[in-house]
C-alpha cells in the first residue's frame, strides 16, 4: 500500500512540474568557452589578481608602515582564542573526542610554526587577509588512522582546473614536470573570501592598498626632492663684474676666446672656494664678492598637510582600517565611532569564518580516521564591538519591557523567562523594588518628620514636653 501511494505521489508531482522545470544546468560558466575549455588549463585569475600581484602583497605588508600596522592590528584582534566542541549524532557533547582534539591533537599541530592551533590560526588569518583565500591540507600517517599535521597552503600556489568528464572544478597544483596534480578534496580544502561570479579564487582585502601605497611613495619622493631643493635656505654668492674686467690681463684685451677662458676660470675658482667650506667655517673674502642667504621658497613654506591627509585617507580605506588604528586621530561622535567599530569587527569575523570552516573540516577528517561520526564546531572568542554600559542599559530596558508584558497579562512568566535567560522561570514573579528610589523616599520622609518635629518644638514646646512625659 505504501509503495502504491509513493508511486501516485511521484506521478502527480511529475505532471505538475513536468512542464515547468528542466534537468541540468542551462547556463554555462566562463571556463566552458573558447580556449578555456582546453585540457588541463586552469581557470584564469581576474585582472589585477594574478599570482605575481598577490605575491607582491607579501612585500607590501612587511615593509610599508601602514600595511604592517594594519596586519598587526588584524592578527591581534582576530586571534583572541577559540573553543572547539564535538557533538555526537544525537547532538550531545562527545567528551571523549573533544578531549582528543583539545588535549592531544591541537597542541601538536603546526609544528613548523611553533606548535599549537593558536599559531596555526594566525597563519591562516594572515593568508586570508593577504590573499583573500585560505587553504589547508590534512596529512595522515601511513596507516590512515592518525593525523600527522595540518599544513596551510599559500593560495597563490594552487589553481582550479575543470574536470574533462564532469566539468567540475578540481583544486590542483602544478608540478615541476609541468603536469597538474589533482589534490584530494577530502584532505585539501580551499575557502575564498567574497568571490565573484564564476571566480573560485576570492578577493584580497589588501589589493587596493597596492596602488594607494605606490602612489603615496611616489608623492613622498617628489616632496623629498622639493623639500631638499626649495625648502632649505641657500647662499647667494655674487661676484663684481668690474673686478673681473679689471683683472683681465692686457694681452687678452683683444683675444675673445682667451677672455672667455679667463672669466670661466675666475668664476670656477670662486665656486670651488665656497664649495670646500665646511658648515661651521667662516667666510673670508674681499669686497668684490658679496654673500647673502636666500630663504627656502622665498620665505614661504610648502603646505604638505592637505596632500598628505588625502594620501593617508586613501591608504587607510584601502587597508580596511579605522584612522585611529593607524595612528590618525580624527574626531567623530560616539554614535558614529560605535558604528565604525562594529563594521571593523564584522570584517574581522568574515576572515575568522574562513579559518573556522577550514578547522572544522580538518578536525572532521581527524575524527573520521578515528572511526567517529561526530561533528566539530569551532567558535572564536568574541571581539567586543559595543560598550558594556550601553549593553547593560539596553538589557535592563528589555527586561523591564518583558516584565510589563507579564504584568499586562499578554504573556506568562515562563515565556518571558525563556526570552531573557533561556529557560522557564524558577519561581513566581516578585514585586520589583527600586532600592535607590526606596532609599530616597525613606530619606525624604525622615527629613520631613525631623522638620515637622522641629517646627512643633518651636511652635508648641509645652505640648511636645507633655507628650514625651506620657510616653515615659
C-alpha positions as CSV (number, residue, x, y, z in Angstrom):
1,X,0.0,0.0,0.0
2,X,2.9,2.4,0.9
3,X,4.5,1.7,-2.5
4,X,1.3,2.5,-4.4
5,X,0.9,5.8,-2.5
6,X,4.5,6.7,-3.3
7,X,4.1,5.9,-7.0
8,X,0.9,8.0,-7.1
9,X,2.8,10.9,-5.4
10,X,5.7,10.8,-7.8
11,X,3.3,10.6,-10.8
12,X,1.3,13.5,-9.6
13,X,4.4,15.6,-8.9
14,X,5.8,14.8,-12.4
15,X,2.7,16.0,-14.1
16,X,2.6,19.2,-12.1
17,X,6.3,20.3,-12.5
18,X,7.0,18.4,-15.8
19,X,6.1,21.4,-18.0
20,X,7.8,24.0,-15.8
21,X,11.2,22.6,-14.9
22,X,14.2,21.2,-16.8
23,X,17.0,19.0,-15.7
24,X,20.6,20.0,-15.6
25,X,22.1,23.5,-15.9
26,X,21.1,25.7,-18.8
27,X,23.7,28.4,-18.5
28,X,27.5,27.8,-18.9
29,X,30.4,29.1,-16.8
30,X,33.2,31.1,-18.4
31,X,35.6,28.2,-18.4
32,X,33.5,26.2,-20.8
33,X,34.0,28.7,-23.7
34,X,36.9,29.1,-26.2
35,X,40.4,28.3,-25.2
36,X,39.5,27.9,-21.5
37,X,37.9,24.6,-22.4
38,X,41.3,23.1,-23.3
39,X,42.6,20.1,-21.4
40,X,44.4,20.8,-18.2
41,X,44.0,24.6,-18.4
42,X,43.5,26.3,-15.0
43,X,40.8,28.9,-14.5
44,X,42.3,32.3,-15.3
45,X,42.5,34.7,-12.4
46,X,40.8,38.0,-12.9
47,X,42.8,41.1,-13.9
48,X,44.9,42.6,-11.1
49,X,44.5,39.4,-9.2
50,X,47.3,37.5,-10.8
51,X,49.8,35.4,-8.8
52,X,52.6,38.0,-9.1
53,X,50.4,40.8,-7.8
54,X,49.2,38.7,-4.9
55,X,52.7,37.7,-4.0
56,X,53.8,41.4,-4.1
57,X,51.3,42.0,-1.3
58,X,53.5,40.0,1.0
59,X,56.3,42.5,0.4
60,X,53.9,45.4,0.9
61,X,52.6,44.1,4.3
62,X,56.1,43.7,5.6
63,X,57.8,46.9,4.5
64,X,55.1,49.6,4.4
65,X,54.4,51.0,7.9
66,X,50.7,51.5,7.3
67,X,50.2,48.0,5.8
68,X,52.3,46.4,8.5
69,X,50.3,48.1,11.2
70,X,47.0,47.0,9.6
71,X,48.2,43.4,9.6
72,X,49.4,43.7,13.2
73,X,46.0,45.0,14.3
74,X,44.1,42.4,12.4
75,X,46.1,39.5,13.8
76,X,45.9,40.7,17.4
77,X,42.1,41.3,17.1
78,X,41.3,38.2,15.0
79,X,43.0,35.6,17.2
80,X,41.9,36.1,20.8
81,X,41.4,32.4,21.4
82,X,38.8,29.9,20.3
83,X,36.8,26.9,21.6
84,X,36.4,23.5,20.0
85,X,33.3,21.5,20.7
86,X,32.4,18.0,19.5
87,X,28.8,16.7,19.2
88,X,27.6,13.2,18.5
89,X,24.8,12.2,16.1
90,X,22.3,13.0,18.8
91,X,23.6,16.5,19.3
92,X,25.1,15.7,22.7
93,X,28.6,16.7,23.7
94,X,31.1,14.0,22.7
95,X,33.5,14.4,25.6
96,X,36.0,11.7,24.5
97,X,36.6,13.1,21.0
98,X,36.6,16.6,22.4
99,X,39.3,15.7,24.8
100,X,41.2,14.0,22.0
101,X,41.1,17.2,19.9
102,X,41.8,19.7,22.6
103,X,44.4,17.8,24.7
104,X,46.1,15.5,22.2
105,X,45.7,16.8,18.6
106,X,45.6,20.6,18.8
107,X,48.8,21.1,20.8
108,X,51.0,19.3,18.2
109,X,49.6,20.9,15.1
110,X,51.5,23.4,13.0
111,X,55.0,22.1,14.0
112,X,57.0,24.4,11.8
113,X,55.1,27.5,13.3
114,X,56.0,26.6,16.9
115,X,53.2,24.1,17.5
116,X,49.6,24.7,18.7
117,X,46.4,25.6,16.9
118,X,46.7,29.2,18.1
119,X,49.8,29.7,15.9
120,X,48.0,27.9,13.0
121,X,45.1,30.3,13.3
122,X,47.4,33.2,12.9
123,X,49.0,31.8,9.8
124,X,45.5,31.1,8.2
125,X,44.2,34.5,9.2
126,X,47.3,36.2,7.7
127,X,46.8,34.3,4.4
128,X,43.1,35.3,4.3
129,X,43.9,39.0,4.9
130,X,46.7,38.9,2.3
131,X,45.4,36.7,-0.5
132,X,41.6,36.7,0.1
133,X,41.6,33.0,0.5
134,X,42.8,30.2,2.8
135,X,43.8,26.6,2.0
136,X,44.7,23.8,4.3
137,X,45.9,20.2,3.9
138,X,45.4,17.4,6.4
139,X,48.4,15.0,6.5
140,X,47.7,11.4,7.6
141,X,50.1,8.7,8.6
142,X,50.8,5.5,6.6
143,X,48.0,3.6,8.4
144,X,45.4,6.3,7.7
145,X,44.4,6.1,11.4
146,X,46.1,9.2,12.8
147,X,46.7,12.9,11.8
148,X,50.3,13.8,11.4
149,X,49.8,17.6,10.9
150,X,47.7,20.4,9.4
151,X,49.6,22.3,6.6
152,X,48.5,25.7,5.5
153,X,48.9,26.2,1.7
154,X,49.7,29.5,0.0
155,X,46.6,30.2,-2.0
156,X,48.5,31.6,-5.0
157,X,50.3,28.3,-5.4
158,X,47.2,26.3,-6.3
159,X,44.7,26.6,-9.2
160,X,41.3,25.3,-10.2
161,X,41.2,23.1,-13.2
162,X,37.9,21.8,-14.8
163,X,37.4,18.0,-14.9
164,X,37.2,16.9,-18.5
165,X,34.4,14.5,-17.8
166,X,32.2,16.1,-15.2
167,X,33.1,19.8,-15.8
168,X,33.5,20.3,-12.0
169,X,36.4,22.4,-10.8
170,X,39.2,20.5,-9.0
171,X,41.9,22.0,-6.9
172,X,45.3,21.3,-8.5
173,X,49.0,22.2,-8.1
174,X,51.4,22.4,-11.0
175,X,54.4,20.0,-10.6
176,X,58.0,20.5,-11.7
177,X,57.3,18.5,-14.9
178,X,54.5,20.8,-16.0
179,X,51.7,18.4,-15.1
180,X,48.8,19.2,-12.8
181,X,48.4,17.2,-9.6
182,X,44.8,16.9,-8.7
183,X,44.5,17.3,-4.9
184,X,42.3,15.1,-2.8
185,X,39.2,17.2,-1.9
186,X,38.7,15.1,1.2
187,X,42.0,16.3,2.7
188,X,42.8,19.6,1.0
189,X,40.4,22.4,1.5
190,X,40.2,25.9,-0.1
191,X,37.9,28.7,1.1
192,X,37.7,32.0,-0.9
193,X,36.8,35.4,0.5
194,X,33.9,37.3,-1.3
195,X,34.4,35.5,-4.7
196,X,33.0,37.0,-7.9
197,X,30.6,35.0,-10.2
198,X,32.5,32.2,-11.9
199,X,35.6,33.0,-9.9
200,X,36.6,30.5,-7.3
201,X,39.8,32.2,-6.1
202,X,38.4,35.0,-3.9
203,X,39.3,38.7,-3.5
204,X,42.2,40.1,-1.4
205,X,41.2,42.8,1.1
206,X,44.7,44.3,0.8
207,X,44.7,44.6,-3.0
208,X,43.5,48.3,-3.3
209,X,46.3,49.3,-0.9
210,X,48.9,48.4,-3.5
211,X,48.0,51.3,-5.8
212,X,47.5,53.7,-2.9
213,X,50.8,52.9,-1.3
214,X,52.7,53.1,-4.6
215,X,51.1,56.5,-5.3
216,X,52.0,57.6,-1.8
217,X,55.6,56.5,-2.2
218,X,55.9,58.5,-5.5
219,X,54.4,61.6,-4.0
220,X,56.6,61.4,-0.9
221,X,59.7,61.0,-3.1
222,X,58.7,64.1,-5.1
223,X,58.1,66.0,-1.9
224,X,61.6,64.9,-0.6
225,X,63.2,66.4,-3.8
226,X,61.1,69.6,-3.4
227,X,62.0,70.0,0.2
228,X,65.7,69.4,-0.5
229,X,65.9,71.9,-3.3
230,X,63.4,74.6,-2.2
231,X,62.7,74.0,1.4
232,X,66.2,74.8,2.9
233,X,67.9,78.2,2.8
234,X,70.9,78.6,0.5
235,X,73.7,81.1,-0.2
236,X,73.6,83.6,-3.0
237,X,77.2,84.5,-3.9
238,X,77.7,87.4,-6.4
239,X,81.0,88.5,-7.9
240,X,81.6,92.0,-9.1
241,X,81.7,92.2,-12.9
242,X,84.1,95.3,-12.7
243,X,86.5,93.3,-10.6
244,X,86.6,90.6,-13.2
245,X,87.2,93.0,-16.0
246,X,89.8,94.9,-14.2
247,X,91.8,91.7,-13.6
248,X,91.8,90.6,-17.3
249,X,95.5,90.8,-18.5
250,X,96.3,93.3,-21.2
251,X,97.5,90.5,-23.5
252,X,93.9,89.2,-23.6
253,X,92.2,92.5,-24.3
254,X,91.6,91.6,-28.0
255,X,91.5,87.8,-27.6
256,X,87.9,86.8,-27.3
257,X,88.5,83.1,-26.6
258,X,91.2,83.9,-24.1
259,X,89.0,86.4,-22.3
260,X,86.1,83.9,-22.0
261,X,88.5,81.3,-20.7
262,X,89.9,83.8,-18.1
263,X,86.3,84.7,-16.9
264,X,85.3,81.0,-16.6
265,X,88.5,80.1,-14.7
266,X,87.9,83.1,-12.4
267,X,84.3,82.0,-11.6
268,X,85.4,78.4,-11.2
269,X,88.0,79.4,-8.6
270,X,85.3,81.3,-6.6
271,X,82.9,78.4,-6.8
272,X,85.5,75.9,-5.7
273,X,86.5,78.0,-2.8
274,X,82.9,78.2,-1.5
275,X,82.2,74.6,-2.3
276,X,85.0,73.5,0.0
277,X,83.8,75.5,3.0
278,X,82.6,73.4,5.9
279,X,79.3,74.0,7.6
280,X,80.9,75.7,10.6
281,X,83.5,77.7,8.7
282,X,83.6,81.5,8.5
283,X,83.7,83.5,5.2
284,X,86.8,85.5,4.3
285,X,86.8,87.4,1.0
286,X,87.4,90.8,-0.5
287,X,84.7,93.3,-1.3
288,X,84.4,92.1,-4.9
289,X,82.4,89.1,-3.6
290,X,79.1,89.5,-1.9
291,X,77.4,86.7,0.1
292,X,73.7,86.7,1.1
293,X,71.4,84.0,2.4
294,X,68.2,83.2,0.4
295,X,65.4,81.6,2.4
296,X,63.7,78.5,1.0
297,X,60.7,79.1,-1.1
298,X,61.4,82.8,-0.9
299,X,60.3,83.0,2.7
300,X,57.2,80.9,2.1
301,X,56.6,77.3,3.2
302,X,55.0,74.4,1.3
303,X,51.7,73.2,2.7
304,X,52.2,69.4,2.5
305,X,49.5,68.6,5.1
306,X,46.4,68.7,2.8
307,X,48.0,66.4,0.2
308,X,49.3,64.0,2.9
309,X,45.9,63.9,4.5
310,X,44.4,62.8,1.3
311,X,47.0,60.1,0.8
312,X,46.6,58.8,4.4
313,X,42.9,58.6,3.9
314,X,43.3,56.5,0.7
315,X,45.7,54.1,2.4
316,X,43.5,53.8,5.5
317,X,40.4,53.0,3.5
318,X,42.3,50.6,1.2
319,X,43.6,48.6,4.2
320,X,40.1,48.4,5.7
321,X,41.2,50.1,8.9
322,X,39.9,52.9,11.1
323,X,42.0,56.0,11.2
324,X,42.8,55.7,14.9
325,X,44.1,52.1,14.3
326,X,46.8,53.6,12.1
327,X,47.7,56.4,14.4
328,X,45.5,59.0,12.8
329,X,43.2,60.8,15.3
330,X,40.1,62.1,13.6
331,X,37.3,63.5,15.6
332,X,33.9,61.7,15.4
333,X,30.8,61.3,17.5
334,X,30.4,58.4,19.9
335,X,27.5,57.1,17.8
336,X,29.5,57.2,14.6
337,X,32.5,55.7,16.3
338,X,30.5,52.8,17.6
339,X,29.1,52.1,14.2
340,X,32.5,52.3,12.6
341,X,33.9,49.8,15.1
342,X,31.1,47.4,14.5
343,X,31.9,47.4,10.8
344,X,35.5,46.9,11.6
345,X,34.7,43.8,13.8
346,X,32.4,42.5,11.1
347,X,35.3,42.5,8.7
348,X,37.4,40.6,11.2
349,X,34.7,38.0,11.6
350,X,34.4,37.4,7.9
351,X,38.0,36.2,7.8
352,X,37.6,34.3,11.0
353,X,34.7,32.4,9.4
354,X,37.1,31.2,6.7
355,X,39.5,29.9,9.3
356,X,36.6,28.4,11.2
357,X,35.4,26.4,8.2
358,X,38.9,25.1,7.4
359,X,39.5,23.9,11.0
360,X,36.1,22.3,11.2
361,X,36.7,20.4,8.0
362,X,40.2,19.4,9.1
363,X,39.1,18.3,12.6
364,X,36.2,16.3,11.0
365,X,38.8,14.3,9.0
366,X,40.7,13.7,12.2
367,X,37.5,12.2,13.8
368,X,36.7,10.1,10.7
369,X,40.1,8.3,10.7
370,X,39.4,7.6,14.4
371,X,36.1,6.0,13.5
372,X,34.0,8.7,15.0
373,X,30.9,10.2,13.2
374,X,30.7,13.2,15.5
375,X,30.7,16.8,14.2
376,X,33.0,19.6,15.2
377,X,32.2,23.2,16.0
378,X,34.9,25.9,16.3
379,X,33.9,29.2,17.9
380,X,36.2,32.2,18.1
381,X,36.2,34.3,21.3
382,X,34.1,37.4,20.5
383,X,35.7,40.7,19.7
384,X,33.8,43.2,21.8
385,X,32.1,45.7,19.5
386,X,29.8,47.5,21.9
387,X,30.2,49.4,25.2
388,X,29.4,47.3,28.2
389,X,27.5,50.1,29.9
390,X,25.3,50.6,26.8
391,X,24.7,46.9,26.5
392,X,23.7,46.7,30.2
393,X,21.3,49.6,29.8
394,X,19.8,48.0,26.8
395,X,19.4,44.7,28.6
396,X,17.7,46.5,31.6
397,X,15.3,48.2,29.2
398,X,14.4,44.9,27.5
399,X,13.9,43.2,30.9
400,X,11.5,45.9,32.0
401,X,9.6,45.5,28.7
402,X,9.1,41.8,29.4
403,X,8.1,42.5,32.9
404,X,5.5,45.0,31.6
405,X,4.2,42.3,29.2
406,X,3.8,39.8,32.0
407,X,2.1,42.4,34.2
408,X,-0.4,43.2,31.4
409,X,-1.2,39.6,31.0
410,X,0.0,39.4,27.4
411,X,2.4,36.6,28.1
412,X,3.1,34.3,31.0
413,X,6.2,34.2,33.3
414,X,7.8,31.2,31.6
415,X,7.6,32.8,28.1
416,X,9.3,35.9,29.4
417,X,12.0,33.9,31.3
418,X,12.8,31.9,28.1
419,X,13.3,35.0,26.1
420,X,15.5,36.6,28.8
421,X,17.5,33.8,30.3
422,X,16.7,30.8,28.0
423,X,14.7,28.6,30.4
424,X,11.5,28.5,32.4
425,X,11.0,30.7,35.4
426,X,12.2,29.1,38.7
427,X,9.6,30.9,40.8
428,X,6.6,33.2,40.6
429,X,7.1,36.9,39.7
430,X,8.1,39.1,42.6
431,X,7.3,42.8,43.0
432,X,10.2,44.8,41.6
433,X,11.8,47.0,44.2
434,X,13.8,50.0,43.2
435,X,16.1,50.4,46.2
436,X,17.5,53.7,45.1
437,X,14.0,55.2,44.9
438,X,13.0,53.5,48.2
439,X,16.1,55.0,49.9
440,X,15.3,58.4,48.6
441,X,11.7,58.1,49.7
442,X,12.7,57.0,53.2
443,X,15.3,59.8,53.4
444,X,12.7,62.3,52.3
445,X,10.2,61.0,54.9
446,X,12.8,61.2,57.6
447,X,13.7,64.7,56.7
448,X,10.0,65.7,56.7
449,X,9.5,64.1,60.1
450,X,12.5,65.9,61.6
451,X,11.4,69.1,60.0
452,X,7.9,68.8,61.4
453,X,9.2,67.9,64.8
454,X,11.4,70.9,64.9
455,X,8.6,73.1,63.8
456,X,6.4,71.7,66.6
457,X,9.0,72.2,69.2
458,X,9.4,75.8,68.1
459,X,5.6,76.4,68.0
460,X,4.3,74.2,70.7
461,X,7.1,73.4,73.2
462,X,4.7,72.6,76.1
463,X,2.7,70.1,74.0
464,X,5.8,68.2,73.0
465,X,7.1,68.2,76.5
466,X,3.8,66.7,77.9
467,X,3.7,64.1,75.1
468,X,7.2,62.9,75.9
469,X,6.4,62.7,79.7
470,X,3.3,60.5,78.9
471,X,5.5,58.1,76.8
472,X,7.8,57.6,79.7
